[in-house]
Amino acid sequence: MKNRLKLLRVERDWTQGQLGEALGVSRQAVNALETEKHDPSLDLAFRIAVLFGRPVEDIFENPHA
Amino acid sequence: MLAMARNSTPAHQRYVVRTMAFMSGYVAINVAAIFGAFDDISSPVAAWALALAVSAPVIGQIWATLSLLRESDEFVRAVTAKQFILAAGMAMAIASVWGFGESYADAYHLPAWIIYPLFWACFGLTAPFVRNSR
């Protein structure tokens, strides 16, 4: 799923590991999200949205829109 | 090794420790058997107890693998589950072909426990190709 996660992370000068720690997932999971190898669960997508203070659709492109 | 440890998750680290513990027990029992520690066993009950003792670390290692799935985050869980299912399917397919080979084509008889190392061999062969959760 296309997303702006890497851009948002780099803007804050966070490493993948730091973002993973903030979200409660592994660095591998963050990398997989950024490289579109993993579509997040609804729960994780909402956690990411809350962390960055943005609506989910600002971060993840809706493939059905 | 250190780089692997740095990159691994706490769930992976627990998995490695559990696997090493169970495999140490497995090796110890088998080394004892090779050196004749159980040669005097004659009763069926004692023989089954020995079979269960040898199997216990294998069952423990299966538990460790399933615990890895339970304790990992959603990405690692999904990828590991895909790898596990693919390897299990491959191992069952090979075992079925060989089993029917024994039934109909006089193939050499293999013990049933071979399915376990076969599963991990299949896991090792297929896992590098399963890198995404979809």
N, CA and C atoms of all chains as a GROMACS GRO file, in nm:
protein
  597
    1MET      N    1   0.085  -0.119   0.000
    1MET     CA    2   0.000   0.000   0.000
    1MET      C    3   0.088   0.125   0.000
    2LYS      N    4   0.065   0.215  -0.098
    2LYS     CA    5   0.147   0.337  -0.106
    2LYS      C    6   0.123   0.424   0.017
    3ASN      N    7   0.232   0.484   0.066
    3ASN     CA    8   0.216   0.565   0.187
    3ASN      C    9   0.326   0.669   0.198
    4ARG      N   10   0.310   0.762   0.293
    4ARG     CA   11   0.406   0.870   0.316
    4ARG      C   12   0.483   0.850   0.446
    5LEU      N   13   0.488   0.727   0.489
    5LEU     CA   14   0.547   0.698   0.620
    5LEU      C   15   0.695   0.739   0.628
    6LYS      N   16   0.771   0.705   0.524
    6LYS     CA   17   0.914   0.736   0.526
    6LYS      C   18   0.936   0.888   0.532
    7LEU      N   19   0.857   0.959   0.451
    7LEU     CA   20   0.868   1.106   0.448
    7LEU      C   21   0.839   1.164   0.586
    8LEU      N   22   0.731   1.119   0.648
    8LEU     CA   23   0.693   1.169   0.781
    8LEU      C   24   0.800   1.135   0.885
    9ARG      N   25   0.855   1.014   0.872
    9ARG     CA   26   0.958   0.971   0.968
    9ARG      C   27   1.084   1.056   0.953
   10VAL      N   28   1.127   1.075   0.827
   10VAL     CA   29   1.251   1.150   0.802
   10VAL      C   30   1.234   1.297   0.844
   11GLU      N   31   1.114   1.350   0.822
   11GLU     CA   32   1.087   1.489   0.865
   11GLU      C   33   1.114   1.508   1.014
   12ARG      N   34   1.086   1.403   1.090
   12ARG     CA   35   1.107   1.409   1.236
   12ARG      C   36   1.246   1.361   1.278
   13ASP      N   37   1.325   1.321   1.176
   13ASP     CA   38   1.462   1.275   1.202
   13ASP      C   39   1.464   1.149   1.290
   14TRP      N   40   1.366   1.061   1.266
   14TRP     CA   41   1.359   0.935   1.341
   14TRP      C   42   1.421   0.824   1.258
   15THR      N   43   1.479   0.726   1.325
   15THR     CA   44   1.523   0.604   1.255
   15THR      C   45   1.403   0.508   1.249
   16GLN      N   46   1.418   0.406   1.166
   16GLN     CA   47   1.311   0.306   1.160
   16GLN      C   48   1.292   0.239   1.296
   17GLY      N   49   1.403   0.218   1.364
   17GLY     CA   50   1.396   0.155   1.496
   17GLY      C   51   1.321   0.242   1.597
   18GLN      N   52   1.347   0.374   1.591
   18GLN     CA   53   1.277   0.465   1.683
   18GLN      C   54   1.128   0.468   1.655
   19LEU      N   55   1.094   0.471   1.526
   19LEU     CA   56   0.951   0.471   1.490
   19LEU      C   57   0.886   0.340   1.534
   20GLY      N   58   0.957   0.230   1.511
   20GLY     CA   59   0.905   0.100   1.552
   20GLY      C   60   0.880   0.094   1.702
   21GLU      N   61   0.974   0.151   1.777
   21GLU     CA   62   0.960   0.152   1.924
   21GLU      C   63   0.837   0.233   1.964
   22ALA      N   64   0.818   0.347   1.898
   22ALA     CA   65   0.702   0.432   1.930
   22ALA      C   66   0.570   0.363   1.897
   23LEU      N   67   0.575   0.277   1.795
   23LEU     CA   68   0.452   0.209   1.752
   23LEU      C   69   0.434   0.073   1.817
   24GLY      N   70   0.540   0.023   1.881
   24GLY     CA   71   0.532  -0.110   1.941
   24GLY      C   72   0.546  -0.221   1.839
   25VAL      N   73   0.621  -0.194   1.730
   25VAL     CA   74   0.649  -0.298   1.631
   25VAL      C   75   0.799  -0.302   1.604
   26SER      N   76   0.842  -0.402   1.528
   26SER     CA   77   0.986  -0.417   1.500
   26SER      C   78   1.031  -0.318   1.392
   27ARG      N   79   1.165  -0.300   1.385
   27ARG     CA   80   1.221  -0.218   1.278
   27ARG      C   81   1.187  -0.281   1.142
   28GLN      N   82   1.186  -0.415   1.137
   28GLN     CA   83   1.153  -0.484   1.012
   28GLN      C   84   1.012  -0.449   0.966
   29ALA      N   85   0.920  -0.434   1.062
   29ALA     CA   86   0.782  -0.401   1.027
   29ALA      C   87   0.775  -0.260   0.967
   30VAL      N   88   0.850  -0.167   1.027
   30VAL     CA   89   0.851  -0.029   0.974
   30VAL      C   90   0.909  -0.029   0.832
   31ASN      N   91   1.018  -0.102   0.815
   31ASN     CA   92   1.080  -0.111   0.682
   31ASN      C   93   0.982  -0.172   0.581
   32ALA      N   94   0.910  -0.276   0.622
   32ALA     CA   95   0.814  -0.341   0.531
   32ALA      C   96   0.700  -0.246   0.494
   33LEU      N   97   0.657  -0.163   0.590
   33LEU     CA   98   0.552  -0.065   0.560
   33LEU      C   99   0.603   0.038   0.460
   34GLU      N  100   0.724   0.086   0.484
   34GLU     CA  101   0.781   0.191   0.397
   34GLU      C  102   0.807   0.141   0.255
   35THR      N  103   0.840   0.014   0.243
   35THR     CA  104   0.872  -0.042   0.111
   35THR      C  105   0.752  -0.115   0.049
   36GLU      N  106   0.635  -0.097   0.110
   36GLU     CA  107   0.508  -0.151   0.060
   36GLU      C  108   0.507  -0.304   0.055
   37LYS      N  109   0.579  -0.365   0.148
   37LYS     CA  110   0.577  -0.511   0.157
   37LYS      C  111   0.476  -0.560   0.260
   38HIS      N  112   0.414  -0.464   0.328
   38HIS     CA  113   0.315  -0.501   0.430
   38HIS      C  114   0.204  -0.397   0.433
   39ASP      N  115   0.081  -0.446   0.424
   39ASP     CA  116  -0.035  -0.358   0.442
   39ASP      C  117  -0.071  -0.362   0.589
   40PRO      N  118  -0.073  -0.246   0.657
   40PRO     CA  119  -0.095  -0.250   0.802
   40PRO      C  120  -0.239  -0.291   0.836
   41SER      N  121  -0.253  -0.350   0.954
   41SER     CA  122  -0.388  -0.375   1.005
   41SER      C  123  -0.453  -0.239   1.032
   42LEU      N  124  -0.582  -0.240   1.048
   42LEU     CA  125  -0.653  -0.116   1.080
   42LEU      C  126  -0.601  -0.058   1.212
   43ASP      N  127  -0.577  -0.147   1.307
   43ASP     CA  128  -0.527  -0.103   1.438
   43ASP      C  129  -0.392  -0.032   1.424
   44LEU      N  130  -0.299  -0.089   1.348
   44LEU     CA  131  -0.167  -0.027   1.332
   44LEU      C  132  -0.179   0.103   1.252
   45ALA      N  133  -0.263   0.103   1.151
   45ALA     CA  134  -0.281   0.225   1.071
   45ALA      C  135  -0.331   0.340   1.159
   46PHE      N  136  -0.423   0.310   1.248
   46PHE     CA  137  -0.475   0.415   1.338
   46PHE      C  138  -0.368   0.459   1.438
   47ARG      N  139  -0.285   0.364   1.484
   47ARG     CA  140  -0.177   0.400   1.577
   47ARG      C  141  -0.078   0.495   1.508
   48ILE      N  142  -0.048   0.465   1.382
   48ILE     CA  143   0.044   0.551   1.305
   48ILE      C  144  -0.019   0.689   1.287
   49ALA      N  145  -0.147   0.691   1.255
   49ALA     CA  146  -0.217   0.818   1.235
   49ALA      C  147  -0.214   0.903   1.361
   50VAL      N  148  -0.238   0.841   1.475
   50VAL     CA  149  -0.237   0.914   1.603
   50VAL      C  150  -0.097   0.966   1.632
   51LEU      N  151   0.005   0.882   1.607
   51LEU     CA  152   0.143   0.923   1.634
   51LEU      C  153   0.183   1.046   1.554
   52PHE      N  154   0.141   1.051   1.427
   52PHE     CA  155   0.178   1.164   1.343
   52PHE      C  156   0.073   1.276   1.345
   53GLY      N  157  -0.037   1.255   1.415
   53GLY     CA  158  -0.140   1.357   1.426
   53GLY      C  159  -0.207   1.389   1.294
   54ARG      N  160  -0.229   1.288   1.213
   54ARG     CA  161  -0.292   1.307   1.081
   54ARG      C  162  -0.396   1.199   1.059
   55PRO      N  163  -0.494   1.225   0.972
   55PRO     CA  164  -0.589   1.120   0.938
   55PRO      C  165  -0.519   1.005   0.863
   56VAL      N  166  -0.572   0.887   0.876
   56VAL     CA  167  -0.511   0.769   0.812
   56VAL      C  168  -0.490   0.792   0.662
   57GLU      N  169  -0.589   0.853   0.597
   57GLU     CA  170  -0.580   0.869   0.450
   57GLU      C  171  -0.479   0.974   0.408
   58ASP      N  172  -0.428   1.055   0.503
   58ASP     CA  173  -0.318   1.145   0.473
   58ASP      C  174  -0.186   1.068   0.465
   59ILE      N  175  -0.182   0.955   0.529
   59ILE     CA  176  -0.058   0.877   0.536
   59ILE      C  177  -0.061   0.759   0.437
   60PHE      N  178  -0.176   0.690   0.434
   60PHE     CA  179  -0.189   0.575   0.344
   60PHE      C  180  -0.285   0.608   0.231
   61GLU      N  181  -0.241   0.579   0.110
   61GLU     CA  182  -0.323   0.606  -0.008
   61GLU      C  183  -0.435   0.501  -0.014
   62ASN      N  184  -0.558   0.549  -0.028
   62ASN     CA  185  -0.670   0.456  -0.037
   62ASN      C  186  -0.671   0.393  -0.177
   63PRO      N  187  -0.643   0.263  -0.187
   63PRO     CA  188  -0.635   0.201  -0.320
   63PRO      C  189  -0.771   0.186  -0.387
   64HIS      N  190  -0.877   0.210  -0.311
   64HIS     CA  191  -1.013   0.193  -0.364
   64HIS      C  192  -1.080   0.326  -0.396
   65ALA      N  193  -1.010   0.435  -0.374
   65ALA     CA  194  -1.072   0.567  -0.396
   65ALA      C  195  -1.070   0.604  -0.545
   66MET      N  196   2.707  -1.230   1.346
   66MET     CA  197   2.624  -1.280   1.457
   66MET      C  198   2.574  -1.163   1.543
   67LEU      N  199   2.667  -1.070   1.574
   67LEU     CA  200   2.628  -0.954   1.655
   67LEU      C  201   2.529  -0.866   1.580
   68ALA      N  202   2.554  -0.850   1.447
   68ALA     CA  203   2.462  -0.770   1.366
   68ALA      C  204   2.325  -0.834   1.365
   69MET      N  205   2.321  -0.968   1.356
   69MET     CA  206   2.193  -1.039   1.358
   69MET      C  207   2.122  -1.015   1.490
   70ALA      N  208   2.199  -1.020   1.599
   70ALA     CA  209   2.140  -1.001   1.731
   70ALA      C  210   2.084  -0.859   1.745
   71ARG      N  211   2.157  -0.761   1.686
   71ARG     CA  212   2.111  -0.622   1.695
   71ARG      C  213   1.978  -0.605   1.620
   72ASN      N  214   1.967  -0.674   1.504
   72ASN     CA  215   1.849  -0.658   1.420
   72ASN      C  216   1.731  -0.741   1.466
   73SER      N  217   1.757  -0.841   1.551
   73SER     CA  218   1.648  -0.931   1.586
   73SER      C  219   1.559  -0.869   1.693
   74THR      N  220   1.435  -0.912   1.693
   74THR     CA  221   1.338  -0.861   1.790
   74THR      C  222   1.350  -0.941   1.920
   75PRO      N  223   1.294  -0.890   2.030
   75PRO     CA  224   1.296  -0.969   2.154
   75PRO      C  225   1.231  -1.106   2.135
   76ALA      N  226   1.126  -1.113   2.053
   76ALA     CA  227   1.060  -1.242   2.027
   76ALA      C  228   1.156  -1.338   1.957
   77HIS      N  229   1.235  -1.287   1.863
   77HIS     CA  230   1.334  -1.370   1.794
   77HIS      C  231   1.441  -1.418   1.891
   78GLN      N  232   1.483  -1.328   1.980
   78GLN     CA  233   1.588  -1.366   2.076
   78GLN      C  234   1.538  -1.476   2.169
   79ARG      N  235   1.411  -1.464   2.213
   79ARG     CA  236   1.353  -1.570   2.298
   79ARG      C  237   1.346  -1.701   2.220
   80TYR      N  238   1.310  -1.691   2.092
   80TYR     CA  239   1.300  -1.811   2.007
   80TYR      C  240   1.436  -1.882   1.998
   81VAL      N  241   1.541  -1.805   1.977
   81VAL     CA  242   1.676  -1.864   1.964
   81VAL      C  243   1.716  -1.933   2.095
   82VAL      N  244   1.691  -1.866   2.207
   82VAL     CA  245   1.727  -1.926   2.337
   82VAL      C  246   1.647  -2.054   2.360
   83ARG      N  247   1.516  -2.050   2.333
   83ARG     CA  248   1.432  -2.168   2.355
   83ARG      C  249   1.476  -2.283   2.263
   84THR      N  250   1.502  -2.250   2.136
   84THR     CA  251   1.542  -2.353   2.041
   84THR      C  252   1.674  -2.417   2.083
   85MET      N  253   1.770  -2.335   2.126
   85MET     CA  254   1.899  -2.390   2.169
   85MET      C  255   1.882  -2.478   2.292
   86ALA      N  256   1.794  -2.438   2.383
   86ALA     CA  257   1.770  -2.518   2.504
   86ALA      C  258   1.708  -2.653   2.467
   87PHE      N  259   1.607  -2.651   2.382
   87PHE     CA  260   1.542  -2.777   2.345
   87PHE      C  261   1.636  -2.866   2.263
   88MET      N  262   1.710  -2.806   2.173
   88MET     CA  263   1.800  -2.887   2.090
   88MET      C  264   1.917  -2.943   2.171
   89SER      N  265   1.957  -2.873   2.278
   89SER     CA  266   2.060  -2.927   2.367
   89SER      C  267   2.010  -3.056   2.432
   90GLY      N  268   1.883  -3.052   2.477
   90GLY     CA  269   1.823  -3.172   2.536
   90GLY      C  270   1.813  -3.285   2.436
   91TYR      N  271   1.776  -3.250   2.314
   91TYR     CA  272   1.763  -3.349   2.207
   91TYR      C  273   1.898  -3.416   2.179
   92VAL      N  274   2.000  -3.334   2.166
   92VAL     CA  275   2.135  -3.387   2.138
   92VAL      C  276   2.182  -3.474   2.254
   93ALA      N  277   2.157  -3.428   2.377
   93ALA     CA  278   2.203  -3.504   2.495
   93ALA      C  279   2.141  -3.643   2.498
   94ILE      N  280   2.010  -3.651   2.474
   94ILE     CA  281   1.941  -3.782   2.477
   94ILE      C  282   1.994  -3.873   2.366
   95ASN      N  283   2.012  -3.815   2.248
   95ASN     CA  284   2.058  -3.897   2.135
   95ASN      C  285   2.203  -3.941   2.151
   96VAL      N  286   2.287  -3.854   2.207
   96VAL     CA  287   2.426  -3.894   2.232
   96VAL      C  288   2.427  -4.008   2.334
   97ALA      N  289   2.341  -3.996   2.437
   97ALA     CA  290   2.332  -4.103   2.537
   97ALA      C  291   2.288  -4.234   2.471
   98ALA      N  292   2.193  -4.224   2.378
   98ALA     CA  293   2.145  -4.345   2.307
   98ALA      C  294   2.257  -4.405   2.222
   99ILE      N  295   2.333  -4.319   2.153
   99ILE     CA  296   2.442  -4.368   2.066
   99ILE      C  297   2.547  -4.441   2.149
  100PHE      N  298   2.570  -4.390   2.271
  100PHE     CA  299   2.671  -4.454   2.357
  100PHE      C  300   2.612  -4.568   2.441
  101GLY      N  301   2.490  -4.609   2.408
  101GLY     CA  302   2.435  -4.731   2.467
  101GLY      C  303   2.364  -4.715   2.599
  102ALA      N  304   2.331  -4.592   2.639
  102ALA     CA  305   2.267  -4.571   2.769
  102ALA      C  306   2.130  -4.639   2.780
  103PHE      N  307   2.066  -4.660   2.666
  103PHE     CA  308   1.931  -4.719   2.671
  103PHE      C  309   1.926  -4.859   2.610
  104ASP      N  310   2.042  -4.921   2.593
  104ASP     CA  311   2.048  -5.052   2.527
  104ASP      C  312   1.977  -5.163   2.606
  105ASP      N  313   1.968  -5.142   2.737
  105ASP     CA  314   1.909  -5.248   2.820
  105ASP      C  315   1.757  -5.240   2.830
  106ILE      N  316   1.699  -5.140   2.765
  106ILE     CA  317   1.553  -5.126   2.774
  106ILE      C  318   1.486  -5.242   2.701
  107SER      N  319   1.395  -5.309   2.773
  107SER     CA  320   1.328  -5.424   2.709
  107SER      C  321   1.176  -5.413   2.718
  108SER      N  322   1.124  -5.347   2.822
  108SER     CA  323   0.978  -5.341   2.834
  108SER      C  324   0.921  -5.236   2.738
  109PRO      N  325   0.801  -5.264   2.685
  109PRO     CA  326   0.738  -5.169   2.592
  109PRO      C  327   0.713  -5.033   2.658
  110VAL      N  328   0.679  -5.035   2.787
  110VAL     CA  329   0.652  -4.908   2.857
  110VAL      C  330   0.777  -4.821   2.860
  111ALA      N  331   0.888  -4.884   2.894
  111ALA     CA  332   1.015  -4.810   2.900
  111ALA      C  333   1.056  -4.763   2.761
  112ALA      N  334   1.030  -4.846   2.661
  112ALA     CA  335   1.064  -4.809   2.523
  112ALA      C  336   0.982  -4.688   2.478
  113TRP      N  337   0.852  -4.688   2.513
  113TRP     CA  338   0.767  -4.572   2.478
  113TRP      C  339   0.808  -4.447   2.557
  114ALA      N  340   0.849  -4.469   2.681
  114ALA     CA  341   0.896  -4.356   2.763
  114ALA      C  342   1.019  -4.293   2.697
  115LEU      N  343   1.108  -4.378   2.645
  115LEU     CA  344   1.226  -4.327   2.576
  115LEU      C  345   1.186  -4.252   2.449
  116ALA      N  346   1.090  -4.310   2.374
  116ALA     CA  347   1.043  -4.244   2.251
  116ALA      C  348   0.985  -4.106   2.283
  117LEU      N  349   0.908  -4.100   2.392
  117LEU     CA  350   0.848  -3.971   2.433
  117LEU      C  351   0.957  -3.873   2.480
  118ALA      N  352   1.058  -3.926   2.548
  118ALA     CA  353   1.167  -3.840   2.597
  118ALA      C  354   1.245  -3.779   2.480
  119VAL      N  355   1.266  -3.858   2.376
  119VAL     CA  356   1.338  -3.806   2.258
  119VAL      C  357   1.249  -3.706   2.183
  120SER      N  358   1.118  -3.733   2.183
  120SER     CA  359   1.025  -3.645   2.110
  120SER      C  360   1.000  -3.514   2.184
  121ALA      N  361   1.012  -3.516   2.316
  121ALA     CA  362   0.976  -3.398   2.396
  121ALA      C  363   1.049  -3.271   2.351
  122PRO      N  364   1.182  -3.275   2.327
  122PRO     CA  365   1.248  -3.152   2.281
  122PRO      C  366   1.199  -3.107   2.143
  123VAL      N  367   1.160  -3.203   2.059
  123VAL     CA  368   1.106  -3.166   1.927
  123VAL      C  369   0.972  -3.094   1.945
  124ILE      N  370   0.888  -3.148   2.035
  124ILE     CA  371   0.760  -3.084   2.064
  124ILE      C  372   0.785  -2.945   2.123
  125GLY      N  373   0.886  -2.937   2.209
  125GLY     CA  374   0.923  -2.807   2.267
  125GLY      C  375   0.966  -2.708   2.161
  126GLN      N  376   1.039  -2.756   2.062
  126GLN     CA  377   1.084  -2.665   1.957
  126GLN      C  378   0.966  -2.619   1.870
  127ILE      N  379   0.869  -2.706   1.850
  127ILE     CA  380   0.747  -2.665   1.777
  127ILE      C  381   0.676  -2.557   1.858
  128TRP      N  382   0.668  -2.576   1.990
  128TRP     CA  383   0.607  -2.476   2.078
  128TRP      C  384   0.683  -2.343   2.066
  129ALA      N  385   0.817  -2.350   2.063
  129ALA     CA  386   0.898  -2.227   2.052
  129ALA      C  387   0.865  -2.154   1.922
  130THR      N  388   0.847  -2.230   1.815
  130THR     CA  389   0.816  -2.167   1.685
  130THR      C  390   0.678  -2.102   1.690
  131LEU      N  391   0.580  -2.173   1.747
  131LEU     CA  392   0.445  -2.115   1.756
  131LEU      C  393   0.444  -1.995   1.852
  132SER      N  394   0.528  -1.999   1.955
  132SER     CA  395   0.540  -1.884   2.046
  132SER      C  396   0.598  -1.764   1.974
  133LEU      N  397   0.692  -1.790   1.883
  133LEU     CA  398   0.749  -1.681   1.803
  133LEU      C  399   0.638  -1.611   1.725
  134LEU      N  400   0.548  -1.691   1.668
  134LEU     CA  401   0.436  -1.631   1.595
  134LEU      C  402   0.349  -1.547   1.688
  135ARG      N  403   0.320  -1.601   1.805
  135ARG     CA  404   0.230  -1.533   1.900
  135ARG      C  405   0.291  -1.404   1.953
  136GLU      N  406   0.424  -1.404   1.974
  136GLU     CA  407   0.489  -1.291   2.042
  136GLU      C  408   0.541  -1.184   1.946
  137SER      N  409   0.534  -1.210   1.816
  137SER     CA  410   0.589  -1.115   1.719
  137SER      C  411   0.486  -1.010   1.681
  138ASP      N  412   0.533  -0.903   1.617
  138ASP     CA  413   0.438  -0.802   1.566
  138ASP      C  414   0.370  -0.855   1.441
  139GLU      N  415   0.273  -0.780   1.389
  139GLU     CA  416   0.188  -0.833   1.284
  139GLU      C  417   0.264  -0.865   1.155
  140PHE      N  418   0.369  -0.788   1.122
  140PHE     CA  419   0.443  -0.816   0.999
  140PHE      C  420   0.524  -0.945   1.013
  141VAL      N  421   0.603  -0.956   1.120
  141VAL     CA  422   0.686  -1.075   1.140
  141VAL      C  423   0.596  -1.198   1.152
  142ARG      N  424   0.483  -1.184   1.222
  142ARG     CA  425   0.390  -1.296   1.238
  142ARG      C  426   0.337  -1.342   1.102
  143ALA      N  427   0.296  -1.246   1.019
  143ALA     CA  428   0.238  -1.280   0.889
  143ALA      C  429   0.341  -1.348   0.798
  144VAL      N  430   0.463  -1.294   0.795
  144VAL     CA  431   0.566  -1.352   0.708
  144VAL      C  432   0.607  -1.491   0.758
  145THR      N  433   0.627  -1.503   0.890
  145THR     CA  434   0.667  -1.632   0.946
  145THR      C  435   0.557  -1.736   0.926
  146ALA      N  436   0.431  -1.695   0.941
  146ALA     CA  437   0.319  -1.788   0.919
  146ALA      C  438   0.315  -1.834   0.774
  147LYS      N  439   0.339  -1.742   0.680
  147LYS     CA  440   0.342  -1.781   0.539
  147LYS      C  441   0.455  -1.881   0.512
  148GLN      N  442   0.572  -1.854   0.571
  148GLN     CA  443   0.687  -1.943   0.553
  148GLN      C  444   0.656  -2.080   0.613
  149PHE      N  445   0.592  -2.079   0.732
  149PHE     CA  446   0.560  -2.204   0.803
  149PHE      C  447   0.461  -2.287   0.720
  150ILE      N  448   0.357  -2.222   0.670
  150ILE     CA  449   0.254  -2.293   0.593
  150ILE      C  450   0.312  -2.349   0.463
  151LEU      N  451   0.393  -2.269   0.395
  151LEU     CA  452   0.454  -2.314   0.271
  151LEU      C  453   0.544  -2.435   0.295
  152ALA      N  454   0.627  -2.427   0.399
  152ALA     CA  455   0.718  -2.538   0.431
  152ALA      C  456   0.640  -2.662   0.472
  153ALA      N  457   0.532  -2.644   0.552
  153ALA     CA  458   0.451  -2.758   0.594
  153ALA      C  459   0.386  -2.825   0.474
  154GLY      N  460   0.335  -2.745   0.381
  154GLY     CA  461   0.272  -2.802   0.261
  154GLY      C  462   0.373  -2.878   0.177
  155MET      N  463   0.492  -2.820   0.164
  155MET     CA  464   0.596  -2.885   0.084
  155MET      C  465   0.639  -3.017   0.149
  156ALA      N  466   0.659  -3.014   0.281
  156ALA     CA  467   0.702  -3.134   0.353
  156ALA      C  468   0.596  -3.243   0.344
  157MET      N  469   0.467  -3.205   0.357
  157MET     CA  470   0.360  -3.305   0.347
  157MET      C  471   0.353  -3.364   0.206
  158ALA      N  472   0.374  -3.279   0.106
  158ALA     CA  473   0.371  -3.327  -0.032
  158ALA      C  474   0.483  -3.428  -0.057
  159ILE      N  475   0.605  -3.393  -0.012
  159ILE     CA  476   0.719  -3.483  -0.032
  159ILE      C  477   0.697  -3.614   0.045
  160ALA      N  478   0.648  -3.601   0.170
  160ALA     CA  479   0.624  -3.721   0.252
  160ALA      C  480   0.518  -3.810   0.188
  161SER      N  481   0.414  -3.748   0.130
  161SER     CA  482   0.308  -3.827   0.066
  161SER      C  483   0.363  -3.902  -0.055
  162VAL      N  484   0.440  -3.832  -0.137
  162VAL     CA  485   0.498  -3.897  -0.256
  162VAL      C  486   0.587  -4.014  -0.213
  163TRP      N  487   0.672  -3.988  -0.110
  163TRP     CA  488   0.761  -4.094  -0.064
  163TRP      C  489   0.682  -4.210  -0.002
  164GLY      N  490   0.579  -4.177   0.076
  164GLY     CA  491   0.498  -4.281   0.140
  164GLY      C  492   0.430  -4.371   0.037
  165PHE      N  493   0.374  -4.311  -0.066
  165PHE     CA  494   0.312  -4.393  -0.170
  165PHE      C  495   0.418  -4.466  -0.252
  166GLY      N  496   0.537  -4.406  -0.259
  166GLY     CA  497   0.649  -4.476  -0.322
  166GLY      C  498   0.683  -4.603  -0.246
  167GLU      N  499   0.677  -4.594  -0.113
  167GLU     CA  500   0.701  -4.714  -0.031
  167GLU      C  501   0.591  -4.818  -0.053
  168SER      N  502   0.466  -4.768  -0.065
  168SER     CA  503   0.352  -4.860  -0.081
  168SER      C  504   0.353  -4.930  -0.216
  169TYR      N  505   0.386  -4.855  -0.319
  169TYR     CA  506   0.366  -4.909  -0.455
  169TYR      C  507   0.493  -4.931  -0.535
  170ALA      N  508   0.603  -4.867  -0.494
  170ALA     CA  509   0.722  -4.872  -0.580
  170ALA      C  510   0.846  -4.924  -0.507
  171ASP      N  511   0.823  -4.991  -0.394
  171ASP     CA  512   0.935  -5.048  -0.318
  171ASP      C  513   1.042  -4.946  -0.279
  172ALA      N  514   0.997  -4.823  -0.254
  172ALA     CA  515   1.094  -4.721  -0.210
  172ALA      C  516   1.147  -4.760  -0.072
  173TYR      N  517   1.267  -4.717  -0.044
  173TYR     CA  518   1.331  -4.746   0.084
  173TYR      C  519   1.245  -4.688   0.198
  174HIS      N  520   1.224  -4.764   0.306
  174HIS     CA  521   1.141  -4.716   0.416
  174HIS      C  522   1.214  -4.611   0.500
  175LEU      N  523   1.148  -4.498   0.519
  175LEU     CA  524   1.203  -4.392   0.603
  175LEU      C  525   1.120  -4.380   0.730
  176PRO      N  526   1.183  -4.354   0.847
  176PRO     CA  527   1.107  -4.340   0.971
  176PRO      C  528   1.021  -4.213   0.967
  177ALA      N  529   0.908  -4.217   1.037
  177ALA     CA  530   0.813  -4.104   1.032
  177ALA      C  531   0.873  -3.974   1.085
  178TRP      N  532   0.970  -3.986   1.181
  178TRP     CA  533   1.025  -3.862   1.239
  178TRP      C  534   1.100  -3.778   1.137
  179ILE      N  535   1.130  -3.835   1.021
  179ILE     CA  536   1.204  -3.761   0.919
  179ILE      C  537   1.125  -3.638   0.872
  180ILE      N  538   0.993  -3.639   0.896
  180ILE     CA  539   0.909  -3.526   0.854
  180ILE      C  540   0.957  -3.396   0.920
  181TYR      N  541   1.012  -3.407   1.043
  181TYR     CA  542   1.050  -3.284   1.113
  181TYR      C  543   1.173  -3.217   1.051
  182PRO      N  544   1.285  -3.290   1.034
  182PRO     CA  545   1.397  -3.225   0.963
  182PRO      C  546   1.360  -3.189   0.820
  183LEU      N  547   1.271  -3.270   0.758
  183LEU     CA  548   1.228  -3.237   0.622
  183LEU      C  549   1.154  -3.103   0.620
  184PHE      N  550   1.068  -3.083   0.721
  184PHE     CA  551   0.995  -2.956   0.730
  184PHE      C  552   1.093  -2.839   0.739
  185TRP      N  553   1.194  -2.850   0.824
  185TRP     CA  554   1.289  -2.739   0.841
  185TRP      C  555   1.377  -2.721   0.718
  186ALA      N  556   1.406  -2.832   0.648
  186ALA     CA  557   1.480  -2.818   0.522
  186ALA      C  558   1.394  -2.740   0.421
  187CYS      N  559   1.266  -2.774   0.415
  187CYS     CA  560   1.174  -2.702   0.325
  187CYS      C  561   1.162  -2.555   0.368
  188PHE      N  562   1.158  -2.532   0.499
  188PHE     CA  563   1.150  -2.395   0.552
  188PHE      C  564   1.274  -2.316   0.507
  189GLY      N  565   1.390  -2.376   0.520
  189GLY     CA  566   1.514  -2.310   0.481
  189GLY      C  567   1.521  -2.280   0.333
  190LEU      N  568   1.464  -2.370   0.253
  190LEU     CA  569   1.466  -2.351   0.108
  190LEU      C  570   1.370  -2.242   0.063
  191THR      N  571   1.253  -2.236   0.128
  191THR     CA  572   1.148  -2.145   0.079
  191THR      C  573   1.147  -2.009   0.148
  192ALA      N  574   1.190  -2.003   0.273
  192ALA     CA  575   1.180  -1.878   0.351
  192ALA      C  576   1.245  -1.757   0.282
  193PRO      N  577   1.364  -1.773   0.220
  193PRO     CA  578   1.424  -1.654   0.157
  193PRO      C  579   1.338  -1.592   0.047
  194PHE      N  580   1.243  -1.669  -0.005
  194PHE     CA  581   1.159  -1.617  -0.114
  194PHE      C  582   1.028  -1.556  -0.064
  195VAL      N  583   1.003  -1.568   0.065
  195VAL     CA  584   0.880  -1.510   0.123
  195VAL      C  585   0.922  -1.388   0.204
  196ARG      N  586   0.912  -1.271   0.144
  196ARG     CA  587   0.960  -1.150   0.211
  196ARG      C  588   0.851  -1.048   0.237
  197ASN      N  589   0.730  -1.072   0.187
  197ASN     CA  590   0.623  -0.976   0.216
  197ASN      C  591   0.504  -1.048   0.279
  198SER      N  592   0.414  -0.972   0.336
  198SER     CA  593   0.304  -1.031   0.413
  198SER      C  594   0.180  -1.055   0.327
  199ARG      N  595   0.183  -1.017   0.202
  199ARG     CA  596   0.064  -1.034   0.117
  199ARG      C  597   0.063  -1.168   0.047
   0.00000   0.00000   0.00000
